[in-house]
Structures are given as structure tokens and as C-alpha cells.
Amino acid sequence: MALIRFSRDLDPVDALLTLQRELGRVFDRPFGFDLGPSGRDVYPAVNVFTERDGYVLRLEVPGVAPEDLSIQAEGRTLTISGKREVRAPENGSFHRRERGAGDFRRSVQLPRDVDPSKAQASCKHGILTVRVPKREEAKPRQIAIQAA
């Protein structure tokens, strides 16, 4: 039996393993950025956008009942937590299970111009919508012009 040794630079197995590591790195950190706590596979996924009177957060919470959700405001941090249970059907079992289950918590830092004490939330079709208005002094206002 002949043993063939490759130098590390020419080893085809080592080259494939290096390629696999590099591809994994690219997919874990697209564009070279570490997405941190808002990166891939964070549950629930959240979008935050502005409207004229404040900010809106939309979180994907399919299969979570509104009574299993909790929203807490502390300073400028809004924390959404809850629990999603996934049960196998009676007299059945899972063939494939991709949706996670268990407790979750997601915190979002809001800008300084919000008033979390006036936040409102609604849940429809698995989307939790939280509206956080701006403080009155931060909202645009019309200034009357007086004739001189």
C-alpha cells in the first residue's frame, strides 16, 4: 500500500475544508459585518421605522397568543418577551420541526425623543405592532405668523 503525502499547500482535503470555513464565514457575516444581536436567526425578527408622530416596531410572532406576550418600557429601552409553545398534534408526531419553541426576549433601544408611557400595541395575523409616539416637544408644530 502506497502512502502519498501532500504538502499543506497542495492538500485537496485541506483546500476543501478551508473553502467550507470561508463560505460559512461569508454566510454568517454577510458583507463582512457582524450583525450582532440583530443578526441572522434572532427571534422574533423586528422592523423599526418612523412615522410623522413617532416610531413603529413590527415583530413577527406567529403562533404566539397576545396573552403570552409582555412589553416593558424602561427608560428608552423597550423589551418584548413571551413564550411560544409548539405541540405535536394529538395522536401524531413531527416529521419536520423548524419553528422554535420556548421563552424569548427582545430589547430595542429607542431614540431620546420618544414617550414610552404612551406606547400602544396590537397583535394581528402573527404580527405584533408597537407604536411609540414622540414627546410633544419633539413633534413638528405649526407656528402662527402675526402681521406686523
Backbone hydrogen bonds, N-H to C=O, Kabsch-Sander energy under -0.5 kcal/mol:
donor,donor_aa,acceptor,acceptor_aa,energy
4,I,2,A,-0.5
5,R,3,L,-0.5
10,L,7,S,-1.2
11,D,7,S,-1.0
15,A,11,D,-2.0
16,L,12,P,-2.0
17,L,13,V,-2.4
18,T,14,D,-2.3
19,L,15,A,-2.2
20,Q,16,L,-2.4
21,R,17,L,-2.2
22,E,18,T,-2.3
23,L,19,L,-2.5
24,G,20,Q,-2.2
25,R,21,R,-2.2
26,V,22,E,-2.2
27,F,23,L,-2.3
28,D,24,G,-2.1
29,R,25,R,-2.0
32,G,29,R,-1.9
33,F,30,P,-1.7
35,L,33,F,-0.8
38,S,35,L,-1.4
39,G,36,G,-1.9
42,V,39,G,-0.9
47,N,58,R,-2.2
49,F,56,V,-2.4
51,E,54,G,-3.3
54,G,51,E,-0.6
55,Y,132,V,-2.9
56,V,49,F,-3.0
57,L,130,V,-2.8
58,R,47,N,-2.6
59,L,128,L,-2.7
60,E,45,A,-2.0
61,V,59,L,-0.7
61,V,126,G,-3.3
64,V,61,V,-1.7
65,A,63,G,-0.6
68,D,65,A,-2.2
69,L,66,P,-1.5
70,S,81,S,-2.8
72,Q,79,T,-2.6
74,E,77,T,-2.7
77,T,74,E,-2.1
78,L,76,R,-0.5
78,L,108,V,-2.7
79,T,72,Q,-3.2
79,T,77,T,-0.5
80,I,78,L,-0.5
80,I,106,R,-3.2
81,S,70,S,-2.8
81,S,79,T,-0.5
82,G,104,F,-2.0
83,K,68,D,-1.0
84,R,102,G,-2.4
85,E,83,K,-0.5
87,R,85,E,-0.5
92,G,89,P,-1.7
100,G,98,E,-0.5
102,G,84,R,-3.7
104,F,82,G,-2.4
106,R,80,I,-2.8
108,V,78,L,-2.6
110,L,76,R,-2.9
110,L,108,V,-0.5
114,V,111,P,-1.0
115,D,133,P,-2.9
118,K,115,D,-2.0
119,A,116,P,-1.6
120,Q,131,R,-2.3
122,S,129,T,-2.3
124,K,127,I,-2.1
127,I,124,K,-1.5
128,L,59,L,-2.7
128,L,126,G,-0.5
129,T,122,S,-3.3
129,T,127,I,-0.6
130,V,57,L,-2.8
130,V,128,L,-0.5
131,R,120,Q,-3.1
131,R,129,T,-0.5
132,V,55,Y,-3.0
132,V,130,V,-0.5
134,K,53,D,-2.9
135,R,113,D,-2.9
138,A,135,R,-1.5
139,K,135,R,-1.0
139,K,136,E,-0.8
144,A,142,Q,-0.6
146,Q,144,A,-0.5
